[in-house]
Amino acid sequence: EMFRSLYKEPSSFSDLKFQLPDVEISALRVAERSPWVGKGLATIRLREKYGVTVLAIRRNSQIISNPDVNMPFCANDVLFVLGPPDKVAKVAGLTHNPG
């Protein structure tokens, strides 16, 4: 087996917080007037500039896991991001502020 689970049962979110204490997962909504609307991960470069990773996007009722870097964000997309709490907080401000 190339990969083997370390745990017999799937981890809950609280277990994940215990195992990764310096990492936060947060849901951030892209505001209608956000400068990110119409731009993709490749353009915004969240990981390189801000140290956070987008795990998934909820667009209406659809969940897009591991989103393509060229897929443009839409107003009201919900981004599920992972990173250090201070960096997640900084990115949260950027999803709302125009310009």
C-alpha positions as a printed NumPy array, in Angstrom:
array([[  0.   ,   0.   ,   0.   ],
       [  1.372,   3.33 ,  -1.001],
       [ -0.713,   5.304,   1.512],
       [ -2.115,   4.022,   4.747],
       [ -4.366,   5.826,   7.193],
       [ -2.827,   6.529,  10.586],
       [ -6.251,   6.309,  12.196],
       [ -8.919,   3.611,  12.073],
       [-11.824,   6.091,  11.92 ],
       [-12.238,   9.32 ,   9.947],
       [-11.209,  12.394,  11.912],
       [-13.754,  14.959,  13.001],
       [-13.137,  18.676,  12.636],
       [-12.312,  18.946,  16.362],
       [ -9.775,  16.118,  15.972],
       [ -8.206,  17.989,  13.081],
       [ -7.866,  21.141,  15.21 ],
       [ -6.085,  19.057,  17.858],
       [ -3.743,  17.458,  15.323],
       [ -3.005,  20.768,  13.54 ],
       [ -3.16 ,  23.391,  16.316],
       [ -1.523,  26.222,  14.346],
       [ -3.767,  25.849,  11.302],
       [ -7.275,  27.167,  10.767],
       [ -9.906,  26.199,   8.217],
       [-12.353,  28.97 ,   7.502],
       [-15.206,  29.71 ,   5.096],
       [-14.906,  33.133,   3.442],
       [-17.536,  34.671,   1.166],
       [-16.375,  36.674,  -1.871],
       [-18.259,  39.982,  -1.775],
       [-20.012,  41.304,  -4.875],
       [-17.573,  44.217,  -5.153],
       [-14.475,  42.207,  -4.269],
       [-11.5  ,  42.744,  -6.585],
       [-11.288,  38.94 ,  -6.771],
       [-14.499,  38.568,  -8.792],
       [-13.546,  37.321, -12.264],
       [-10.007,  36.34 , -11.206],
       [ -8.657,  32.866, -10.482],
       [ -6.173,  31.47 ,  -7.992],
       [ -3.341,  31.782, -10.523],
       [ -3.893,  35.54 , -10.703],
       [ -4.555,  36.182,  -7.019],
       [ -1.767,  33.837,  -5.836],
       [ -3.2  ,  33.281,  -2.35 ],
       [ -0.684,  30.615,  -1.38 ],
       [  2.362,  32.549,  -2.571],
       [  1.319,  36.011,  -1.339],
       [ -0.677,  35.206,   1.779],
       [  0.238,  31.664,   2.847],
       [ -3.266,  30.177,   2.625],
       [ -4.624,  27.355,   0.497],
       [ -8.097,  27.16 ,  -1.042],
       [ -9.373,  23.639,  -0.386],
       [-12.78 ,  24.019,  -1.999],
       [-15.315,  26.527,  -3.286],
       [-19.05 ,  26.433,  -2.691],
       [-20.849,  28.066,  -5.614],
       [-24.602,  28.059,  -5.094],
       [-25.294,  24.417,  -4.164],
       [-22.197,  23.003,  -5.894],
       [-18.984,  22.119,  -4.033],
       [-15.839,  22.399,  -6.144],
       [-12.997,  20.591,  -4.39 ],
       [ -9.403,  21.266,  -5.382],
       [-10.441,  24.111,  -7.708],
       [ -8.571,  24.724, -10.952],
       [ -6.193,  27.677, -10.634],
       [ -7.7  ,  29.356, -13.706],
       [-11.353,  29.082, -12.626],
       [-12.554,  32.639, -11.936],
       [-14.195,  33.485,  -8.623],
       [-17.793,  34.684,  -8.673],
       [-19.538,  37.042,  -6.284],
       [-20.918,  35.099,  -3.308],
       [-18.582,  32.128,  -3.792],
       [-17.647,  30.649,  -0.42 ],
       [-13.954,  29.768,  -0.239],
       [-12.828,  27.123,   2.233],
       [ -9.283,  28.156,   3.093],
       [ -6.579,  26.594,   5.243],
       [ -3.684,  28.425,   6.841],
       [ -2.308,  30.06 ,   9.987],
       [ -5.053,  32.02 ,  11.822],
       [ -3.416,  35.43 ,  11.296],
       [ -3.072,  34.853,   7.558],
       [ -6.628,  33.539,   7.225],
       [ -7.842,  36.7  ,   9.001],
       [ -5.894,  38.896,   6.578],
       [ -7.371,  37.092,   3.568],
       [-10.861,  37.419,   5.087],
       [-10.471,  41.197,   4.894],
       [ -9.337,  41.009,   1.284],
       [-12.448,  39.132,   0.127],
       [-14.571,  42.153,   1.067],
       [-12.508,  45.267,   0.406],
       [-12.832,  46.75 ,  -3.07 ],
       [ -9.6  ,  47.979,  -4.573]])
